[in-house]
Every structure is written in C-alpha cells, then in structure tokens.
Amino acid sequence: MNTAASPMPQHAPMPQLQVIDGQLQIGGLSLTHFAGQLGRTPFYVYDRKLVQQRIADVRATLPPEIKLHYSMKANPMPELVSFMSRLVDGIDVASGGELGVALDAGTSPEAISFAGPGKQLTELRQAVSSGILINIESFREVELLAGIEKELGKRARIAVRINPNFELKGSGMKMGGGPKPFGIDAEQVPAQLARIAKLQLDLEGFHLYTGSQCLNAESICEALRQSYELAVAMAAHAPQAIKHVNLGGGFGIPLFPGDRHLDLSPIGNTLAQLVARAATELPNAELVIELGRYLVGEAGIYVARVVDRKVSRGQVFLVLDGGLNHHLAASGNFGQVIRKNYPVAIGNRMADTMLETASIVGPLCTPLDLLADRIELPIAQPGDLVVIFQSGAYGASASPQRFLGHPEVLEVLI
Ligand SMILES: *Cc1c(COP(=O)(O)O)cnc(C)c1O
C-alpha cells in the first residue's frame, strides 16, 4: 500500500510499517490520528502483529526441538509479557520484580527461569516457593538455597550459569568470557557441582549467555557450538542427568546505517546439528534459546512531538517533548561506544520532498540529550511527530525517567 510518492526516508528504511498519504500508519490509523486519540505525547507503541510475525519466523527457521524463551528485560511492559507468554516456551527474568510480572502474566512457573547476579535472600525465597528454575550465579547462592529448601520444605530447581572461557565475537555487549560478574567461571564449575551434589540440591541444567546485539550469524553459530560443547563437558561432572541447557542468544537487530538483518538460516542449521548431537550426548536435555530484543525490538516505535524549532549559528534543532529520559539508547548513552543515529522520521511528513539537515534533541538541559545528530529530514515544525524506529526493546524501562522531572512516557500495545 506504500504509495510511490512515499518512499521510506533514508534514515528509516523500515519495511515493517506502512505509509499512506505521507502518514506513517499505526494500527490502521495515521500517526496523527493515533496520537490524537491517545491524547498525549510522547509514547511508545508496540505492535502485536509484528511480534507474532517475528516469533513465527524464528520458529520456522529453528528446529522444532529448540525451546524459545523471551528475556523480559528487553521489554517488561506487563501486557506485552502476558502476550509473549502465550507465544513462547518460557520467560527469563532477572529480578524478583520481573518474576512478579511474569507470574502475574499467567506464565506457568515451570516455564520461568531466573538469572542475574546478586540475588537477594527474599528473591531466592520467592523463586523457590513459586517453583521456577534458578540460574545460580555464585557459590553464595548455592548455600542460601540449601538453607531455603529446609526452611520452606520445598525443593529448589537450579541450573548453573557458566561464565565460559570464550566470547561472542562482534556482540554489542559481552556478557561472558574473561572476568565477569555473571555466572561461575567454567574452571570453577566442577567444584560447584561437587558442592551441589554434597548438599543434594536438584540440578536441572546449565545456562550460558555470551553477549547481546550481534548481527553476525557465523559468530552466533560459533558461540552456540562452543556453549553446547562446554555444557556437554560440564555434564560429565554433574550429579544428575542434565535436563535443560540454555544456550543463550545474542541475536541483534539493525539499528544504525549500514547494519544488515541477521541471517537466521545458518543459526537454524547449527542448532539442528546440536539437537542431533544432543540426542546421544545429552539425551535427557531440552535445548533453549533466549531472545530479548530480537523478538520485540523492531515491533516498537517511540513518538514525541516537536515543541520548538531553533536555528543556532546555522544549525537547525528540533526540540521534542521527550528525550533521553524516555529513550536513553537513542541518545547513545546505553552501552554504545560510538554515538550513532537510530532510524528517525517525521511520521506525519513521510512524503515531503523538501529536506533539510536538522538535529533532534529532547527537552533535558544537558548536551547528552541528543536523539539524532545532523540528519536529512523533511522540514519540520512545532506540532509535528518525530518517530524513532527499532524502539521496542530497551526503551522506557531502560531510561532514567525521573531525570529532570518531565512526565513519564506512555506505553501502548496494539
Ligand atoms: C539481557 C539478557 C538477554 C537478552 O538480551 P537481548 O540482547 O535483548 O536478546 C538474554 N539473556 C540474559 C542472561 C540477559 O542478561
């Protein structure tokens, strides 16, 4: 339905959304109409259909034996988690708070796993009493869980999170390999397993997570193979047959100019080989992949209104009613080494052909509040709606909303 006169702009080549008569379409409405109905800006909007399509694509490419989990720290909006919990095989949480959201969403406790360093005694108690799988991150957690079992008269379900001796090459954030606060160093795992055996804890399996936001399929395949092999090697030290191996994920989404979509097919092939090997090497184990941003990131946009248009010494600034307080990642302050522009458009002027170079900033009185640095855009005016694409993950919940006291952002699931 894209009219020929409305190509997606250079900075937002987003084929998943439509443009009609120069307006980006959201849930069957023009962006202007949608924002009017909502009654206020700024907001995030997440599209169920896009999430569902992405999950279907992943399922179609990965072997059916692979269990697909959603890592809810990517987007913990309760309605979204509830929607996800019906589409995936499990939800991975990283705090007692997230555990509460996952349970409230109706996720079955058998399908929830809990990773994360520094688990508090209260969180561990909550985890044991609700019957979820706990990914152990330290020797301390093992001792605490042994005590909690006695106290509650209930078995703890545990998996050991292994900090591997390799990395996910080309990932945006490395979370395994070298010294890390996450998991147990691979060389210490046999000693930890011996302690688990001594305490007669119920070991179900292993968890490995090497990194995030990787767009190179070969690197992901290599990390998956290495993770699988490490799990097999560690299984030889386990007191019980291994029932569960979470191999991690790290699948990235294109965010910046030049980024390409991840090619899933080699990953599907690698996982099929691992499933075949597991039939003899880990015969009782299910293999799990946990994805966050890959499932939801491209299904969401952030929308803010232009409040002011200024020209400073020849440079155009569009000042919005929201900025890094709602979308820290787009400002480049969420783990990026070099600041790059997220894909951005003026959602109600998609067909305008008169362009100018402008920078887009938020309302915060700090130079960090830069959402787009000198990009080509249609000429925008106060009242126009700026859209930041690829914003369904690490948005509202990963931003310092109280910084400078502006209103909180709305989140809508359509
Ligand atoms: C953050 C995290 C994820 C999800 O990362 P994405 O890049 O959003 O896919 C998965 N597993 C663990 C253990 C994590 O900490």
PDBQT file of the ligand as one rigid body, heavy atoms in Angstrom, charges set to zero:
ROOT
HETATM    1  C1  LIG A 501      19.881  -9.274  28.598  1.00  0.00    +0.000 C 
HETATM    2  C2  LIG A 501      19.869 -10.717  28.540  1.00  0.00    +0.000 A 
HETATM    3  C3  LIG A 501      19.256 -11.359  27.465  1.00  0.00    +0.000 A 
HETATM    4  C4  LIG A 501      18.583 -10.634  26.326  1.00  0.00    +0.000 C 
HETATM    5  O1  LIG A 501      19.454  -9.911  25.537  1.00  0.00    +0.000 OA
HETATM    6  P1  LIG A 501      18.970  -9.363  24.117  1.00  0.00    +0.000 P 
HETATM    7  O2  LIG A 501      20.144  -8.698  23.562  1.00  0.00    +0.000 OA
HETATM    8  O3  LIG A 501      17.846  -8.428  24.398  1.00  0.00    +0.000 OA
HETATM    9  O4  LIG A 501      18.499 -10.537  23.321  1.00  0.00    +0.000 OA
HETATM   10  C5  LIG A 501      19.227 -12.739  27.477  1.00  0.00    +0.000 A 
HETATM   11  N1  LIG A 501      19.814 -13.436  28.471  1.00  0.00    +0.000 NA
HETATM   12  C6  LIG A 501      20.423 -12.855  29.507  1.00  0.00    +0.000 A 
HETATM   13  C7  LIG A 501      21.024 -13.686  30.571  1.00  0.00    +0.000 C 
HETATM   14  C8  LIG A 501      20.482 -11.486  29.584  1.00  0.00    +0.000 A 
HETATM   15  O5  LIG A 501      21.089 -10.897  30.613  1.00  0.00    +0.000 OA
ENDROOT
TORSDOF 0
